[in-house]
Amino acid sequence: MPAELLPRRDLAFLLHEWLAVGELSSRPRYSEHSQETYEAALDAFEAVASEHFAPHNRSADLNEPQIADGVVRVHPPVRSALAAFGAAGLAAATHDYALGGMQLPYTVERAGMALLNAANVSTAAYPLLAAGNANLLLAHASPELVARYVPELLAGRLLGTMCLSEPHAGSSLADITTRAEVQADGSYRLFGNKMWISAGEHDITDNILHLVLAKVAGPDGRLPAGVRGISLFAVPKLLPAADGAVRGERNDVVAAGLNHKMGFRGTSNCVLNFGEGRFRPRGAAGALGERVGAEGAGLACMFHMMNEARIGVGTGAAALGYAGYRYALEYARTRRQGRVPEARGAADGPVPIIRHADVRRMLLAQKSYVEGGLALILYCGRLVDEARTAPAPSDRAEATALLDLLTPVAKSWPSQWCLAANDLAIQVHGGYGYTRDFQVEQLWRDNRLNAIHEGTHGIQAADLLGRKVGMDGGRALALLAARIDATLADAAACAGLEGEAGGVRGAWQRMRRVTEALGGISDPVARLANATPYLEAFGHAVVGWLWLSQAVVAARSLAAGAAGDDGAFYRGKLQACRWFVRWELPKLGAWLAVLDPIDRTALDMDEAWF
């Protein structure tokens, strides 16, 4: 097992040398922080991850949650790990001091959560959802709901869910049929079924807060059509007690069954029934809930949590890929097998497999994917901090626009390419990698789920091409182009980066031409028919730019005299950048070839021909 869950040297490089998070300490919100306090916070995350999350990663995979009579029991170490997480104050890391928080920058918190995800992604899923609950309530809920639930969520005494999908509707939220009936006191009674609800029922905390999308029935009992008729409701497992405590009578929310996924096996994943009649809270049928936000604005409110969760999914995917790479690197350095061509004979003995060219190829590909994926997530984290705290309103607006553009990439790119890193980690292990005796097998299974979490690649592609690149007349794309041009100018001043800069420049010139051509297609079906290869090309172009940006920092550090371990670290960054530009960016040609002009092969395929 690697000595570190994730290398702190790389986290320090990304946070301090590349993203310059220390500059945030000049802002009022972070004025009590410094590089030292940021590193101390990461020490706390790492300690909880190594001492409480990592030890039960394998046993939680082997001991899935079990259900009996609607009660879901989880593997006991999950409870103790989350208790340690809450006791350390990490659930409130980014929140106000007044709420018991640390007021950490989101960028630093993302690095800390990457450590937790590398240790045990299925246990880390519980606080991910609780944090999303708290942030959504703070943004959209009434003061009463905030006061009742947010302190409990931030203390780790309450966990939460997001209840969107239904068995018949899948991702088509316009077709949900969970109904909400308004009561005389302004509360609502909910009736319906929700599917794929992570953390939907468990025995980790007494209470669970469900944030539920439902449609408010009209006077005639009919539900409004489309997504504009969706409202959002806070539906607790235990209703507030008469004295105001958050743990009172049992609400009518029942786990009807468990979904058994290939990974994330320590995370309970439920089919939930609301208002099935097993309980009659306060003497009447239906699960009691309170509306969050305006009636009909539920999906807009829920997007607050969904977009946050998409960055969370990307964080987990990058961390899992990175963990697999670390295992593969350790194995390649210690496993002796075969001889290199220059060996004279069998008497020379087998060599560590890292000396074989093809193993180095697989390791370098992994390094480029996982370090590129983590850089993408932390860059988005920096945009969150800029959007929240930049002194100038124009800078906050720019960061918000860039974050909107990059969110589908932050979710989808690590989910695809850090999974590819896990695949290569298995291959580096040879036959052993395909057994449960080695960790890389589980890491692959866990990461394979991230392609479906918070929307498929196809959904992210449609969002990127159908909405994000063209929003506000292409303003966000223009802002991104300006940042890329600035990096290219920086690279031009660094000897040795000419080839890498040329590769990134060519990739973005091609992306711009294809994007303009797609914008001129009036038929939305044709324009979006091949949105997925557009997403893949766009994501690779973004990560290529981020690699060049990191390479500029590494080249400057080497020019300033970095040597020893630091010198090796920076040369590794330069080599990974070179790999990505030479081996990965050429893939844009194939992806973009079916977009300009649009290839209609799949679109024109008749159902009968299958």
C-alpha positions as CSV (number, residue, x, y, z in Angstrom):
1,M,0.0,0.0,0.0
2,P,1.4,3.5,-0.8
3,A,2.7,5.5,2.1
4,E,0.3,8.3,1.3
5,L,-3.3,8.2,0.1
6,L,-2.5,11.0,-2.3
7,P,0.9,12.7,-2.5
8,R,0.9,15.8,-0.4
9,R,3.7,17.2,-2.5
10,D,1.4,17.3,-5.5
11,L,-1.4,18.8,-3.5
12,A,1.0,21.5,-2.2
13,F,2.1,22.2,-5.8
14,L,-1.5,22.5,-7.1
15,L,-2.8,24.6,-4.2
16,H,0.1,26.9,-3.4
17,E,2.4,27.0,-6.5
18,W,-0.2,26.7,-9.3
19,L,-3.5,28.0,-7.9
20,A,-1.9,30.4,-5.3
21,V,-4.6,29.8,-2.7
22,G,-2.4,31.8,-0.2
23,E,-3.6,34.9,-2.0
24,L,-7.1,34.3,-0.7
25,S,-5.9,35.1,2.8
26,S,-5.9,38.8,1.8
27,R,-9.7,38.7,1.6
28,P,-11.9,39.3,4.7
29,R,-13.5,35.8,4.7
30,Y,-10.1,34.1,4.8
31,S,-8.1,36.7,6.7
32,E,-7.5,34.4,9.7
33,H,-5.9,31.8,7.4
34,S,-2.5,31.2,5.9
35,Q,-0.6,28.5,4.1
36,E,0.1,27.0,7.5
37,T,-3.6,26.7,8.5
38,Y,-4.5,25.3,5.1
39,E,-1.9,22.6,5.5
40,A,-3.1,22.0,9.1
41,A,-6.6,21.5,7.7
42,L,-5.3,19.0,5.2
43,D,-3.5,17.2,8.0
44,A,-6.9,16.8,9.8
45,F,-8.5,15.5,6.6
46,E,-5.6,13.1,6.0
47,A,-5.7,11.8,9.6
48,V,-9.4,11.1,9.5
49,A,-9.0,9.5,6.0
50,S,-6.1,7.2,7.0
51,E,-7.2,6.3,10.5
52,H,-11.0,6.0,10.1
53,F,-11.9,5.8,6.4
54,A,-9.2,3.7,4.8
55,P,-9.2,0.7,7.3
56,H,-12.7,-0.4,6.4
57,N,-12.6,0.3,2.7
58,R,-12.3,-3.4,1.8
59,S,-14.6,-4.7,4.6
60,A,-17.4,-2.2,3.6
61,D,-17.1,-3.5,0.1
62,L,-17.6,-7.1,1.4
63,N,-20.3,-6.2,3.9
64,E,-23.0,-4.3,2.1
65,P,-25.9,-2.6,3.9
66,Q,-28.7,-5.0,4.7
67,I,-32.4,-4.3,4.9
68,A,-35.0,-5.9,7.1
69,D,-38.6,-4.6,7.7
70,G,-37.6,-1.3,6.1
71,V,-34.6,-0.8,8.4
72,V,-31.2,-0.6,6.7
73,R,-28.1,-1.6,8.7
74,V,-24.7,-0.5,7.5
75,H,-21.2,-1.9,8.2
76,P,-20.5,-0.6,11.8
77,P,-17.1,1.0,11.0
78,V,-18.9,3.4,8.6
79,R,-20.7,4.9,11.6
80,S,-17.6,5.3,13.6
81,A,-15.7,6.9,10.7
82,L,-18.5,9.4,10.1
83,A,-18.6,10.2,13.8
84,A,-14.8,11.0,13.7
85,F,-15.4,13.1,10.6
86,G,-18.1,15.1,12.4
87,A,-16.1,15.4,15.6
88,A,-13.2,16.9,13.7
89,G,-15.4,19.6,12.4
90,L,-14.8,18.7,8.8
91,A,-18.4,18.7,7.8
92,A,-18.5,22.5,8.4
93,A,-15.0,23.2,6.8
94,T,-16.1,25.9,4.4
95,H,-18.9,27.4,6.5
96,D,-19.1,30.5,8.6
97,Y,-17.5,30.7,12.0
98,A,-21.0,31.5,13.3
99,L,-22.2,28.1,12.2
100,G,-19.3,26.3,13.8
101,G,-17.3,26.3,10.5
102,M,-13.7,26.9,9.6
103,Q,-14.3,29.3,6.7
104,L,-11.8,27.3,4.7
105,P,-11.6,28.1,0.9
106,Y,-13.5,25.6,-1.1
107,T,-10.3,24.8,-3.0
108,V,-8.7,23.5,0.1
109,E,-11.8,21.6,1.2
110,R,-11.8,19.9,-2.2
111,A,-8.2,18.7,-1.7
112,G,-9.2,17.4,1.7
113,M,-12.3,15.6,0.3
114,A,-10.0,14.1,-2.4
115,L,-8.0,12.5,0.5
116,L,-11.2,11.0,2.0
117,N,-12.4,9.7,-1.4
118,A,-9.0,8.1,-2.1
119,A,-9.3,6.4,1.3
120,N,-12.9,5.2,1.0
121,V,-15.3,6.6,-1.6
122,S,-18.4,4.8,-0.4
123,T,-18.2,6.3,3.2
124,A,-17.3,9.7,1.8
125,A,-20.5,9.7,-0.2
126,Y,-22.6,10.3,3.0
127,P,-21.0,13.7,4.0
128,L,-21.0,14.7,0.3
129,L,-24.8,14.5,0.3
130,A,-25.1,16.2,3.8
131,A,-23.0,19.1,2.6
132,G,-25.1,19.5,-0.4
133,N,-28.2,19.6,1.7
134,A,-26.8,22.3,4.0
135,N,-25.7,24.5,1.1
136,L,-29.0,24.2,-0.7
137,L,-30.9,25.1,2.4
138,L,-28.7,28.0,3.1
139,A,-29.3,29.3,-0.4
140,H,-33.1,28.7,-0.8
141,A,-34.8,27.6,2.4
142,S,-36.7,29.7,5.0
143,P,-34.9,30.8,8.1
144,E,-36.9,28.3,10.1
145,L,-35.7,25.4,8.0
146,V,-32.1,26.6,8.1
147,A,-32.2,27.0,11.9
148,R,-33.7,23.5,12.3
149,Y,-31.5,21.5,10.0
150,V,-28.3,23.2,8.9
151,P,-26.5,23.1,12.4
152,E,-27.4,19.4,12.6
153,L,-26.0,18.7,9.1
154,L,-22.8,20.7,9.7
155,A,-22.2,18.9,13.0
156,G,-22.6,15.5,11.4
157,R,-25.6,14.5,13.6
158,L,-27.9,14.6,10.5
159,L,-27.3,13.1,7.1
160,G,-29.3,13.9,3.9
161,T,-30.3,12.8,0.4
162,M,-31.4,14.2,-2.9
163,C,-34.5,12.5,-4.2
164,L,-35.0,13.2,-7.9
165,S,-35.3,10.0,-10.1
166,E,-38.3,7.7,-10.1
167,P,-38.5,4.1,-11.3
168,H,-40.4,4.9,-14.5
169,A,-38.8,8.2,-15.2
170,G,-35.1,7.8,-14.8
171,S,-33.4,11.1,-15.7
172,S,-36.5,12.5,-17.4
173,L,-37.6,14.7,-14.5
174,A,-40.5,16.2,-16.4
175,D,-42.2,12.8,-16.1
176,I,-42.0,12.4,-12.3
177,T,-45.3,11.6,-10.6
178,T,-44.5,12.1,-6.9
179,R,-47.3,14.3,-5.8
180,A,-47.5,16.9,-3.0
181,E,-50.8,18.0,-1.5
182,V,-50.9,21.3,0.3
183,Q,-52.4,21.3,3.8
184,A,-54.3,24.0,5.7
185,D,-51.2,24.9,7.8
186,G,-49.0,25.4,4.7
187,S,-47.2,22.0,5.0
188,Y,-47.5,19.3,2.3
189,R,-48.2,15.6,2.2
190,L,-46.2,13.7,-0.3
191,F,-47.0,10.4,-2.1
192,G,-44.8,8.6,-4.5
193,N,-41.7,6.5,-5.1
194,K,-38.1,7.5,-5.6
195,M,-35.3,5.4,-7.0
196,W,-31.5,5.3,-6.7
197,I,-31.4,7.3,-3.5
198,S,-27.9,7.1,-2.0
199,A,-28.0,7.2,1.8
200,G,-31.8,6.9,1.6
201,E,-32.0,4.8,4.8
202,H,-29.4,3.7,7.3
203,D,-28.6,3.5,11.0
204,I,-25.7,5.9,10.9
205,T,-27.7,8.8,12.3
206,D,-31.2,8.8,13.9
207,N,-32.6,11.3,11.4
208,I,-32.2,11.7,7.7
209,L,-33.3,14.8,5.7
210,H,-34.7,14.0,2.2
211,L,-34.8,16.8,-0.3
212,V,-37.6,15.6,-2.6
213,L,-38.7,16.8,-6.0
214,A,-42.5,16.5,-6.4
215,K,-45.4,18.2,-8.2
216,V,-48.1,20.1,-6.4
217,A,-51.5,18.7,-7.2
218,G,-54.0,21.3,-8.5
219,P,-57.6,21.8,-7.1
220,D,-58.7,19.1,-9.6
221,G,-56.1,16.7,-8.4
222,R,-54.1,16.8,-11.6
223,L,-50.3,17.3,-11.6
224,P,-48.7,20.1,-13.7
225,A,-46.8,19.0,-16.8
226,G,-43.1,19.5,-17.5
227,V,-40.2,20.5,-15.3
228,R,-41.8,24.0,-14.5
229,G,-44.3,22.3,-12.4
230,I,-41.7,20.7,-10.1
231,S,-41.3,21.9,-6.5
232,L,-38.8,21.0,-3.8
233,F,-39.6,19.7,-0.3
234,A,-37.7,19.0,2.9
235,V,-39.0,15.7,4.2
236,P,-37.3,14.4,7.3
237,K,-37.4,10.8,8.4
238,L,-38.3,12.0,11.9
239,L,-40.6,15.0,12.3
240,P,-39.7,17.9,14.5
241,A,-40.8,17.3,18.1
242,A,-43.3,19.6,19.8
243,D,-40.5,21.2,21.8
244,G,-38.6,22.1,18.5
245,A,-36.2,19.2,18.6
246,V,-35.4,17.6,15.3
247,R,-36.1,14.1,16.3
248,G,-39.8,13.4,16.9
249,E,-42.5,11.2,15.4
250,R,-41.7,8.9,12.5
251,N,-42.6,10.3,9.1
252,D,-44.0,8.0,6.4
253,V,-40.8,7.6,4.4
254,V,-39.9,3.9,4.0
255,A,-37.1,2.0,2.3
256,A,-38.8,-0.5,0.0
257,G,-35.6,-2.1,-1.1
258,L,-31.9,-1.8,-1.8
259,N,-30.1,-1.4,-5.1
260,H,-27.0,-3.5,-5.2
261,K,-24.4,-1.7,-7.3
262,M,-21.1,-3.0,-8.6
263,G,-19.2,-0.4,-6.6
264,F,-19.8,2.1,-3.7
265,R,-21.0,-1.0,-1.9
266,G,-20.7,0.6,1.5
267,T,-23.2,3.4,0.5
268,S,-26.8,2.4,1.0
269,N,-28.8,2.9,-2.2
270,C,-32.5,2.7,-1.8
271,V,-35.9,2.6,-3.3
272,L,-37.9,5.0,-1.1
273,N,-41.7,5.1,-0.7
274,F,-43.3,8.4,0.4
275,G,-46.8,8.1,1.9
276,E,-47.2,4.4,1.4
277,G,-49.3,4.2,4.6
278,R,-47.0,2.3,7.0
279,F,-46.9,5.4,9.3
280,R,-49.6,8.0,9.7
281,P,-47.6,11.1,10.9
282,R,-49.8,13.4,13.0
283,G,-52.8,11.1,12.3
284,A,-53.0,11.5,8.5
285,A,-51.8,9.8,5.4
286,G,-48.8,11.0,3.5
287,A,-45.2,11.9,4.2
288,L,-45.1,15.4,5.8
289,G,-42.8,17.9,4.1
290,E,-42.1,21.7,3.9
291,R,-41.5,23.5,0.6
292,V,-38.1,24.9,-0.1
293,G,-38.2,27.9,-2.4
294,A,-41.1,29.0,-4.5
295,E,-43.7,26.6,-5.8
296,G,-42.7,25.4,-9.3
297,A,-39.0,26.5,-8.7
298,G,-37.9,23.1,-7.3
299,L,-35.6,22.1,-10.1
300,A,-33.8,25.5,-10.1
301,C,-33.3,25.0,-6.4
302,M,-32.1,21.4,-6.8
303,F,-29.6,22.5,-9.4
304,H,-27.7,24.2,-6.6
305,M,-27.1,20.8,-5.1
306,M,-26.8,18.9,-8.4
307,N,-24.0,21.2,-9.7
308,E,-22.1,20.9,-6.4
309,A,-22.6,17.2,-6.5
310,R,-21.2,17.1,-10.0
311,I,-17.9,18.6,-8.8
312,G,-18.1,16.1,-5.9
313,V,-18.4,13.2,-8.3
314,G,-15.5,14.5,-10.3
315,T,-13.5,14.8,-7.1
316,G,-14.2,11.2,-6.2
317,A,-13.4,10.0,-9.7
318,A,-10.0,11.8,-9.8
319,A,-9.2,10.5,-6.3
320,L,-10.0,6.9,-7.2
321,G,-7.9,7.1,-10.3
322,Y,-5.1,8.7,-8.4
323,A,-5.3,6.0,-5.7
324,G,-5.1,3.3,-8.4
325,Y,-2.1,5.0,-10.0
326,R,-0.3,5.0,-6.6
327,Y,-0.9,1.3,-6.2
328,A,0.3,0.6,-9.7
329,L,3.4,2.7,-9.3
330,E,4.3,1.0,-6.0
331,Y,3.7,-2.5,-7.6
332,A,5.8,-1.6,-10.6
333,R,8.7,-0.5,-8.5
334,T,8.7,-3.7,-6.4
335,R,7.5,-6.5,-8.7
336,R,10.3,-8.2,-10.5
337,Q,9.5,-10.0,-13.7
338,G,11.2,-10.4,-17.0
339,R,14.4,-8.9,-18.4
340,V,15.1,-5.8,-20.4
341,P,16.6,-6.2,-23.9
342,E,20.0,-5.0,-22.8
343,A,20.3,-7.8,-20.2
344,R,22.8,-10.4,-21.3
345,G,21.2,-13.5,-19.9
346,A,19.1,-15.2,-17.3
347,A,21.9,-14.8,-14.8
348,D,21.2,-11.1,-14.7
349,G,17.9,-11.8,-12.9
350,P,14.4,-10.3,-13.4
351,V,14.0,-6.6,-13.2
352,P,11.4,-4.4,-11.5
353,I,8.6,-4.1,-14.1
354,I,8.8,-0.3,-14.1
355,R,11.9,-0.8,-16.3
356,H,9.8,-2.2,-19.1
357,A,8.8,0.4,-21.7
358,D,5.2,-0.7,-21.9
359,V,4.7,-0.5,-18.2
360,R,6.2,3.0,-18.2
361,R,3.8,3.9,-20.9
362,M,0.8,2.8,-18.8
363,L,2.1,4.6,-15.7
364,L,2.7,7.8,-17.6
365,A,-0.8,7.7,-19.1
366,Q,-2.2,7.2,-15.6
367,K,-0.2,10.1,-14.3
368,S,-1.4,12.4,-17.0
369,Y,-5.0,11.4,-16.4
370,V,-5.1,11.5,-12.6
371,E,-3.0,14.6,-12.0
372,G,-4.8,16.3,-14.9
373,G,-8.2,15.3,-13.4
374,L,-7.3,16.5,-9.9
375,A,-6.0,19.8,-11.4
376,L,-9.3,20.3,-13.1
377,I,-11.3,19.8,-9.9
378,L,-9.1,22.1,-7.9
379,Y,-9.2,24.7,-10.6
380,C,-13.0,24.6,-10.4
381,G,-12.7,24.9,-6.7
382,R,-10.7,28.1,-7.2
383,L,-13.4,29.4,-9.4
384,V,-15.9,28.8,-6.6
385,D,-13.8,30.8,-4.2
386,E,-13.5,33.6,-6.8
387,A,-17.3,33.6,-7.4
388,R,-17.9,33.9,-3.7
389,T,-15.2,36.3,-2.5
390,A,-13.4,38.2,-5.3
391,P,-13.4,41.9,-4.5
392,A,-14.7,43.1,-7.9
393,P,-18.2,42.1,-9.0
394,S,-16.9,41.7,-12.5
395,D,-14.4,39.1,-11.3
396,R,-17.1,37.2,-9.4
397,A,-19.3,37.2,-12.5
398,E,-16.5,36.0,-14.7
399,A,-15.7,33.1,-12.3
400,T,-19.4,32.1,-12.1
401,A,-19.6,32.0,-15.9
402,L,-16.4,29.9,-16.2
403,L,-17.6,27.5,-13.5
404,D,-21.0,27.0,-15.3
405,L,-19.1,26.2,-18.5
406,L,-16.6,23.8,-16.8
407,T,-19.0,22.0,-14.4
408,P,-20.1,19.3,-17.0
409,V,-16.4,18.8,-17.8
410,A,-15.5,18.5,-14.1
411,K,-18.0,15.8,-13.7
412,S,-17.5,13.8,-16.9
413,W,-13.8,14.0,-17.7
414,P,-12.5,12.5,-14.5
415,S,-15.3,9.9,-14.6
416,Q,-14.1,8.7,-18.0
417,W,-10.4,9.2,-17.9
418,C,-9.5,8.5,-14.3
419,L,-11.5,5.3,-14.8
420,A,-9.2,4.6,-17.7
421,A,-6.3,5.1,-15.3
422,N,-7.9,2.5,-13.0
423,D,-8.1,0.1,-16.0
424,L,-4.4,0.6,-16.7
425,A,-3.6,0.1,-13.0
426,I,-5.2,-3.3,-13.2
427,Q,-3.1,-4.1,-16.3
428,V,0.1,-3.0,-14.6
429,H,-0.6,-5.6,-11.9
430,G,-1.0,-8.3,-14.6
431,G,-3.1,-11.3,-13.6
432,Y,-3.1,-10.2,-10.0
433,G,-4.9,-7.0,-10.8
434,Y,-8.0,-9.0,-11.9
435,T,-8.3,-10.6,-8.5
436,R,-9.9,-9.3,-5.3
437,D,-6.6,-9.8,-3.5
438,F,-5.4,-6.5,-4.8
439,Q,-7.1,-3.1,-4.2
440,V,-7.1,-2.0,-7.9
441,E,-10.0,-4.2,-8.7
442,Q,-12.3,-2.5,-6.2
443,L,-11.1,0.9,-7.2
444,W,-12.1,0.2,-10.8
445,R,-15.6,-1.0,-9.7
446,D,-16.1,2.0,-7.5
447,N,-15.0,4.4,-10.2
448,R,-17.2,2.8,-12.9
449,L,-20.3,4.2,-11.1
450,N,-19.2,7.8,-11.5
451,A,-20.1,7.8,-15.2
452,I,-23.8,7.5,-14.1
453,H,-23.7,9.6,-10.9
454,E,-25.3,13.0,-11.3
455,G,-26.0,12.5,-15.0
456,T,-24.5,10.4,-17.8
457,H,-21.9,11.6,-20.2
458,G,-24.7,12.1,-22.7
459,I,-26.5,14.4,-20.3
460,Q,-23.4,16.4,-19.6
461,A,-22.6,16.6,-23.3
462,A,-26.1,18.0,-24.1
463,D,-25.7,20.5,-21.3
464,L,-22.2,21.6,-22.5
465,L,-23.1,21.9,-26.2
466,G,-26.8,22.7,-25.9
467,R,-26.5,25.4,-23.3
468,K,-23.1,26.2,-21.8
469,V,-20.9,27.1,-24.8
470,G,-23.6,29.4,-26.3
471,M,-24.9,31.0,-23.1
472,D,-24.8,34.8,-23.1
473,G,-23.7,34.9,-26.6
474,G,-20.7,32.6,-25.9
475,R,-19.4,34.9,-23.2
476,A,-18.1,32.0,-21.0
477,L,-16.3,30.4,-23.9
478,A,-14.7,33.8,-24.7
479,L,-13.5,34.1,-21.1
480,L,-12.0,30.7,-21.2
481,A,-10.3,31.5,-24.5
482,A,-8.7,34.5,-23.0
483,R,-7.3,32.5,-20.1
484,I,-5.9,29.9,-22.5
485,D,-4.3,32.7,-24.6
486,A,-2.7,34.0,-21.4
487,T,-1.2,30.6,-20.6
488,L,0.1,30.3,-24.2
489,A,1.8,33.7,-23.8
490,D,3.4,32.5,-20.5
491,A,4.5,29.2,-22.2
492,A,6.1,31.2,-25.0
493,A,8.5,32.7,-22.4
494,C,9.6,29.3,-21.2
495,A,12.3,27.5,-23.1
496,G,11.4,24.0,-24.0
497,L,7.6,24.3,-24.0
498,E,7.3,25.3,-27.6
499,G,6.0,21.9,-28.8
500,E,3.5,21.6,-25.9
501,A,2.3,25.2,-26.5
502,G,1.8,24.5,-30.2
503,G,-0.2,21.4,-29.4
504,V,-2.5,23.2,-27.0
505,R,-2.9,26.1,-29.4
506,G,-3.8,23.8,-32.3
507,A,-6.3,21.9,-30.3
508,W,-8.1,25.1,-29.2
509,Q,-8.1,26.5,-32.7
510,R,-9.8,23.4,-33.9
511,M,-12.3,23.4,-31.0
512,R,-13.3,27.0,-31.8
513,R,-13.8,26.3,-35.5
514,V,-16.0,23.3,-34.8
515,T,-17.9,25.2,-32.1
516,E,-18.7,28.0,-34.5
517,A,-19.8,25.5,-37.2
518,L,-22.1,23.7,-34.8
519,G,-23.6,27.1,-33.7
520,G,-24.7,27.7,-37.2
521,I,-26.8,24.5,-37.4
522,S,-30.4,25.4,-36.8
523,D,-31.7,21.9,-36.3
524,P,-31.2,21.2,-32.6
525,V,-31.5,17.4,-33.0
526,A,-28.7,17.4,-35.6
527,R,-26.6,19.8,-33.6
528,L,-26.7,17.6,-30.5
529,A,-26.7,14.2,-32.2
530,N,-22.9,13.9,-31.6
531,A,-22.7,16.0,-28.5
532,T,-20.7,13.2,-26.6
533,P,-17.6,13.4,-28.9
534,Y,-17.8,17.2,-28.5
535,L,-17.7,16.8,-24.7
536,E,-14.8,14.4,-25.0
537,A,-12.8,16.7,-27.3
538,F,-13.6,19.8,-25.2
539,G,-12.6,18.0,-22.0
540,H,-9.3,16.9,-23.4
541,A,-8.6,20.4,-24.7
542,V,-9.3,21.9,-21.3
543,V,-7.1,19.4,-19.5
544,G,-4.4,19.9,-22.1
545,W,-4.5,23.6,-21.3
546,L,-4.3,22.9,-17.5
547,W,-1.3,20.7,-18.1
548,L,0.4,23.4,-20.0
549,S,-0.4,25.8,-17.2
550,Q,1.2,23.5,-14.7
551,A,4.2,22.9,-17.0
552,V,4.8,26.7,-17.0
553,V,5.1,26.7,-13.2
554,A,7.4,23.6,-13.2
555,A,9.6,25.1,-15.9
556,R,10.0,28.3,-14.0
557,S,10.9,26.4,-10.8
558,L,13.5,24.4,-12.6
559,A,14.9,27.6,-14.2
560,A,15.2,29.0,-10.7
561,G,17.4,26.1,-9.6
562,A,15.1,23.5,-8.2
563,A,17.1,20.3,-7.7
564,G,16.9,17.0,-5.9
565,D,13.5,15.6,-5.1
566,D,11.9,18.9,-6.2
567,G,13.8,18.8,-9.5
568,A,12.5,15.3,-10.1
569,F,9.0,16.3,-9.2
570,Y,9.0,19.2,-11.7
571,R,10.5,17.1,-14.4
572,G,7.7,14.6,-13.9
573,K,5.2,17.4,-14.4
574,L,6.9,18.4,-17.7
575,Q,7.0,14.8,-18.9
576,A,3.4,14.2,-18.1
577,C,2.4,17.5,-20.0
578,R,4.5,16.3,-22.9
579,W,2.8,12.9,-22.9
580,F,-0.7,14.5,-22.8
581,V,0.0,16.8,-25.6
582,R,1.7,14.2,-27.8
583,W,-0.5,11.2,-27.1
584,E,-3.9,12.5,-25.9
585,L,-4.6,15.8,-27.8
586,P,-4.3,14.1,-31.2
587,K,-7.5,12.2,-30.3
588,L,-9.4,15.4,-30.9
589,G,-9.0,14.8,-34.6
590,A,-11.2,11.7,-34.5
591,W,-13.8,13.2,-32.1
592,L,-14.1,16.4,-34.1
593,A,-14.1,14.7,-37.5
594,V,-17.7,13.6,-36.9
595,L,-18.8,17.1,-35.9
596,D,-17.6,19.3,-38.8
597,P,-19.6,18.4,-40.9
598,I,-22.1,16.6,-38.7
599,D,-22.1,12.8,-39.3
600,R,-25.7,11.5,-39.3
601,T,-24.9,7.8,-39.3
602,A,-26.4,7.1,-35.8
603,L,-29.2,9.7,-36.3
604,D,-30.3,8.1,-39.5
605,M,-30.2,4.5,-38.2
606,D,-33.7,3.1,-38.4
607,E,-35.0,1.1,-35.4
608,A,-35.8,-1.9,-37.6
609,W,-32.1,-2.1,-38.8
610,F,-30.9,-2.9,-35.3
